[in-house]
Amino acid sequence: MNIDDEKIIILDFGSQTTQLIARRIREQKVYSEIHPFSVSIEKIKELKPTGIVLSGGPCSVYDSDAPHSDPELLNLGVPLLGICYGAQLMIQQLGGSVEKAEKREFGKAFLSANFTEGLFAGLETGGAKHQVWMSHGDRINVIPEGFEATAVSDNSPYAALRHKEKPFVAVQFHPEVAHTLIGTDVLRNFIFGICHCSPSWTMHSFIESHTKAIKEKVGADKVICALSGGVDSSVVAAIVHRAVGDQLTCIYVNNGLMRSGESESILRFFREKSKLSVIDVDATDFFLQELDGVKDPEVKRKRIGLGFIKIFEEEASRIGGVEYLAQGTLYPDVIESVSFRGEAPIKSHHNVGGLPEVMKLELIEPLRELFKDEVRELGLELGLPEEAVYRQPFPGPGLGIRIMGEVTAERLRILRESDVIVLEEMRKAGWYRKVWQSFAVLLPIQTVGVMGDGRTYEYVIAIRCVDSRDAMTADWTKLPYEISGDISSRIINEVRGVNRVVYDISSKPPATIEWE
């Protein structure tokens, strides 16, 4: 998108719900993006934000190692919304003080708004109680000059604040979470009432701006697209093709880590139902050799990522005149692959952290700003069929990160046969489109079992089904027992080498959706 377009940036201080803030703002058709709290003031000025949100975080502002944004932020004249830790930091940097609360507030609380202006415009006052979600052990005890309280709770005399003259507002609660029943109203009042944004960020406008930008960037050069058959790469191919037409060549690489029959069905779909030029490369032996003996998940991802780039560069050389590689990097890939707080990243996505430092091809990543559900909306706007848009996500490294430990031909066979059964049973029961993802994972352990009155010592398959909107957070699916039972029975009876099936009931966070 154009850097001069309206946008609200979020400075991340380590909250688990920072991504939700971005999502809630985007739901109002206003673009938002996340940056680390330490981003330079020069970069913020370059971004020309319409508004800035300071997120929550796990620290106390008075800790010696507490994360602090540049105080110069307060002199930009840009509207600021501080949330929880962000609110306390704003107040401290402006001359107020924060102390450890005698009574902490975690979970559901009730807010009384003092007047219907600013963040609480249109909301009921006069003793009305609004349910919000709190998560803090500190509280603001002295407010800076020029500020006034706009809402209170039982344990927070300054549950919400505003500056009387400057566009600064602060809340102790989390408006981004569903448990705050007035959260959408509060964020809308900040976005439209204080920042004066317009709801103009739509997929139609996205297509127009990005098609133009891709066309200008590419010029007369050629582009190759990494086509996996998933929704991300399919949408990338569609928007790049709209921009440059026959200058695009799509390359499908069979890395030997695909599900059963997947490569054949993907190639058939694109050759029969699209106008894309598609080259297929069978690199099964190459990738299995690269992964031989590798157990560490980070090493797996990076070797797979480097392997893809090597093949794409070789194919580009054969085509000739290729200067660009288009790929389906999404915003969650970027967020999880980059350290925002000086800590290790969650994981290196093969198309972000797995890329080499020096590449022969320049990247085109039109989806880098989008969450998954936004990509699906974009795909439909581009005219892609629902069967392409609503496929369950499948990771770029494929089954390589669903086999815990070393990847071998025999382990791939076991996992492929198990995964087929999972998908068949989910479709048969009408649950395939109800969940975000459903798949099998091969564990690196063997357990004792009994089959035909004889002892067995074989592998364990874990079933993972999750509900999500954007893959940043997810909850495990409460799958009916009948479906779970049918999946388990079929895997144990039909897949040689498995004698036990378990169900993963972990949410994200703390677990990730994929196991590696």
N, C-alpha and C positions, 0 to 999 in steps of 0.2 A: 504494500500500500504506500501511497505518497506520504512522506514524512510531515507534510503540511496539513494533512487531513486531521479532523477531530479525533482525539484519542485520550484515554485516561490511562495513566501508567500506575502500576502498583509496585511499591518497594517492599520486597519480601524480607521480613525479619525472622523467618523460621516457623511461621504458623503452618499447621497441617491443613488449614482451610484457605490458604492464599489463592490456590487455583480456583476455588469456588467464587472468590470475589470477581476474578476475571470472567468467569462463566456468567455470573449474575448480571454483570454490566453488559456483556455481549447480548444477553437475552433481551436487552432493551434496544438492540440495534445500534449500539455505540461500541466502537472498537476499543479494546483494552489489551494491555500486554504487561508481563511481569518482568521486573529487573531486580537484581540483588540490591540490598540496602546500601551497599558500598559503591554503587554506580556514581561516577564523577558528576559534578555539577555541570561540567561542560557538555557531557553526554545528554543530560536532562534538558539543557537549553537547546541542544541540537534536535531533540525529539519534539520540541514545542508542544508539550502536553496541554490539553484543555483542563485537566484536573489531575491531582495526584492523591493516591490512597497509601497510607502507611499501614501495613498489615499488623496482625497480632504476632506474638512470638513467645517462646518458652522462658525468656530471661526476665530479670528485673532491671529496670533502667539504672538503678544505683549499683549494680554489680560492676566490679572492676573491668571485666571483659565483655560488658554488655555491648551489643551492636548498635552503633549510632550512625545515622545518616548525616550528611553535611548540613550544618545549621544554616548555610547560605540558602538552602531550600526554602526557608521561611521568608526570604526577601525577593522571591521571584514574582510575586504578585499573582501566583496561580492558586486556585482553590485547593484546599487540603482537607482530606478526611482521615483522621486518625482512628484506628480500630484497636481497642484493648491496649497492647503494648505500644502500638503506634500513637494512641491517644496520650498515654503517659509520657512518651518521649517528646511529643510536641509540647506538652505542658511544661516539662522539665526544661527543655531548650529555650522556652520563652520566659523562664523565670519562676515558674511554679515549683511545687515539690510533690514527691510521691513517697509513700511509706508502706511498710508491710501492714496489711489489714488485720485487725483483731478477728474479724469474721470474714473468711474467704467466701467467694461466690463461684461455685462450679455447678453448671447445669441450669435448670429452669429457674428464672426469676421474673419478677413483675415490675414493670416500669410505669411511672406516672410522669406524663409530659406536662410541662408548665404552660406552654402556649403553642398554638398551631402556626408556627413560622419555621422557615429553614427546613431542617431534616424532618420535622414533624408536621409539615403543612398538610392539612386535610385530615389529620388524625384526631380522634376524640380526646378531649381534655376533661377538666372538671371532675377529677377523682377517678377517671377511667384507668383501669390497669391493663397494660399490654404485656403479653408473654414474650420474653426475650431469652437468649441463651448467653450465660456468662461463663468465663473461664479465666479467673485471675485470683491471685493471692495478695496483690498489692492494690492500693487505691490512691487516688489523687486527694491530697489533703489541703493544699494551698493552690489557688488558681492564679495565673498571672493577671496583671492589670489589663483591663479591656475585655476580659472573658466573663461570661455569666452561665450559670447552670440552666439547662433547658429540660432536664429530666432527672428524676431521682429513683433509686430503688431502696429496698430495706437496708442494705449495707453500703450503698454508694450515694453519698450526698451529691456527687458530681457524676452521675451515670451518663450524662450527655452534656456537652458544653458547646458554646459558640463564641466567637469574637464579635463584639458589637459593631466593629467597623470593617475588619478584614474578612475574607471568605475562608475562615478557618473553622472547622467543626470537628468534634471528637465524641466518640462513644465508647463506653466500657464494655458493651455487649457486642456480639457478633451478628451483624445484619445479614451476612452471607449464608448462614446455615438455616435449614428448613424449620428448626425449632423456634427461631425468632419469627413470630407470626407477622410482624410488621416490617420484616427485613426488606422485602421488595419495595415497599412504600418509602422507606428511609433511603435506600439506594437510588430510587427514581428521583426523589427530592434533591439528592446531591447531584445526580447526573444532569437533570434538566432544570431544576430550580436554582442551583448554586453555580454549576459549571456552564449552564445554558447550552448544552449539546443539542443536536438534532438527531432523531432516530433514522439515520441515513445509511448505516452500514448493513447492507443486505447482500445476499449471494448474487443477485443481479448486478449490483454495483461492483462487487468483487470480480465477477467475470469480465466486465467492461474494463476495469482498471488493470487487471493482471494480463488480459489478452494483449492490450496495448503495450504494456511494459515488456512482455516477453518478445513481442514482434520487434520493438525498438532495440532490445538487447541483442537479439540473435542476428538481425539484419539478413544478409544473404547466406550466412553459415548454416551448417547442418547440426541437428540435435539427435542424440539417441536417448531413449527413455528406458529406464529399468522397469520392465513390466513383469509383475509377479502374478497377476490375476486377481489380487485383492482389491478392495475398494479404493485404497489410497493411490496405488499406481495406475489403476484404471481411470480415476478422475484426473490425475496428472496428465496421462496420455491424451485424454479428451480435451483438456484446456490448452495444452501445448499444440495439439493438432489444429484446434480452432485458430490459434495464433499464427502458425507457420506452415500448416498444410503438409505437403509432400517433403518438406525439409526435415521432417521427423521420421526416424526409424526406431521402432520398438524392439527391444531385445529381451527375450525370455530365456532365463538361465535355469536349467534343471540342475540344482546343486546336490541331487541325490537325497535330499532331506525333505522331500515333499510327501504329502499323503498319498495313499493308494489311488492311482488313476487321475491324480490332480493335473499333472503336466499335460496329458492328452486332452482332458476336458477344457483346460484353459486355452490351449492353442486352437482347438476346434471352435470355441466360442468367439475368439477375436477374429479368426479367419472367415467365419461365416456371418457374424453379426456386427462387424465394424469395418470401417474403411482404412484401418491402420495397416501399415506395412510392418510385419512381424518376422524377426529372425529368431530361430530357436537354437540354443546351444546346450548340448548334453555335457555337463561338467561333473558328473557323478564321481568318477574316479579321482579327479583332481581334488574335490572337497573332502572326500573320505581319506585321502592321503594326508591332506592338511590337518585333519582332525585326529589322525591316528595317535592314540595314547594320550590325548588331551582330556583332562578332567575339569580344569578350572573354568567356570562359566564365562568369566571376563575374557580369558584367552580364546575360548570358543568363539564368542561374538566378534572379537577383533580379527581373528583369522578368517572368519566367514566374510566380514566386511571387506577386508583387504583382498580376498579372493574374488569377490564380485567386481571390485574396481579393476583388478588386473584383467579380468575377462572383458569388461566393458571397454577398456582402453585398447585391447587387442582387436575387438570387433570394430571399434571406431577407426582404427588404422586401416583395416581392410576396406571399410566403406569409403574413407577418404573425405577430407574437408569437414570433419566433425570437430566442433570446438566446445560443445556443451553436452552435459549429462543431466537429464531431468529425472528426479526421483521423488518418492512420496513421503518425505520427512514431515511429520506432524508436530504441533506445538508440544504435546506430551513427551515426544521423543527428545526434543530440545531441553525441556525442563528436567527430565530424569537423567539426561546425559551430562548436564552441566552442574558444577558445584556452585550454589548460590551463597553458602555460608562457611566456606573454607573447609567443608567436610568432603568426604568421598562422595561422588555421584551415586545415585541409586543403582544404576547400571549403565553400561555403554551400549546404546542402541547401535546396531551394526551399520546404520546409515548416518550416524553422527559421531560417536566416540570411536567407531571402528574404521574411520576413514584415514588414509595416509596423510602425512603433513604436506607432502608435495604431490599434486595430481596434475596430469596432463590436460584434463578436461575441467572446464569451469561448470560449477553446479547451477542448475535451475531448480528451485524448490518452491513452487507456487503455493503449496499447502502448509508451509512452515509456520504460519500464523494461526492455523485452524485446529480445533478439536475434532474428534471423530464424527460426532453427530452433525457438525457443520460441514464436514466433507461429504457426508451422505446427502445433505440438503443441496450442496453444490453439484453433486453428481446428477441428481434429479433435475436441477435447473439446466444442466448441460445436455439433458436428454438421454442419459444412460438408463438402460432397463433396470427394473427393480432387482432382478436376479443378480446383477453385478453390484448394485449399490448396497443391498442388504445381506451380503455374505458375511458370516461371522469373521472377525479379524483373525488373520493367520500371520505369525511373526516372520519377518524376513529370514532369520536364521533357520526357520522351519523346525522340523522335529529334532534338530540338533540341540535345542534348549529345552526340549521336553523329555530328553533322555538324561537322567542324572548320571554324571560320570562319563566314562568313555563312550564314544559313538562307534558302534560296529555294525556290520551288515546284519548279524543275527538280532541285535537289539532293535535295529530299525524294523526288521520284519515283525517282531513282537508288538512294537508300538503301532505300526501301520495297521495291523490286523485288529488291534484293540480299538484304535481310533475310528475305523470304519464302523464298528459296531456302535460306538457312542453316537455318532452322527446319524446312523440309520434309525436307531431307537428314538432319538430326539425328534427326528422328522416324522416318524411313524406316530408318535404321541402328540404331534402338533406343538412341540415345545421349542423347535429350532429357532423360530423368529421371536420367541418370548424372552430368550436370554441373550446376554451380550456375547458370551463365549461358552462353548462346551467342548471339552477335549480330554484325552487321556495322557497320563504322564507315566513313564517307566522309572521306577525307583531302583537305586543301585544295591538293593538288598534282596535276599532270598529267605523264604520262610518255609517252615515244615507244614505239609498238608497231607491229606489222605485222599487218594483217588483209586477206585477199584480195589479197595481193601489194602492198597499198598502205600508205602510212605513216599511222599514227594518233597523235593526241596527246590522251589522254583520262585520266579520273580513276582513282585507286587506291582499292580497297576493302580494308580490314583486317578480318580475322576475329578475334574475341576469344572464346575459350572458357576458362572457369576452373572450378576445383574449390574449394569453400569450405564452411564450416559456418555462418558468421555474417556474412560480408562484411567483417569486420575484417581478416582475413588471407585470402589466396587464392594458389593456384598455378596456373600455366597448364596446361591439359589436354593430355596427350599423345594427341592425336586420331589414330586410324589414318590412314595416308597415303591409303588408298582414299577415306575420307570427305572429307578435305581436298581431294583431287584432284577428286572429283565436285562439291563446292561451287565450287571455282575454275573448273572447266570450264563449269558451268552459268551462273555469273555473267558470265563473259567472253562466252559465246555468246548469252545471253538478255537482258542488261541493256545497253541502248544508252547509251554514254558511259563505259564501263569497259573498260580493256584490261590491267589488272594486279590481282592479288589477292595479299595478303601475310598472314602469320599472326603474331599478337602472342604472343611467348613471354616476357612480363614477368610477374613475380609481384608481389603486394601484401603488404607494401611491397617495393620502393620505388614502384612504379606503383600507381595506383588501378585499380579494376575498370573503371569508365567512363573514357572518355578525357578528359572535361571535368567 
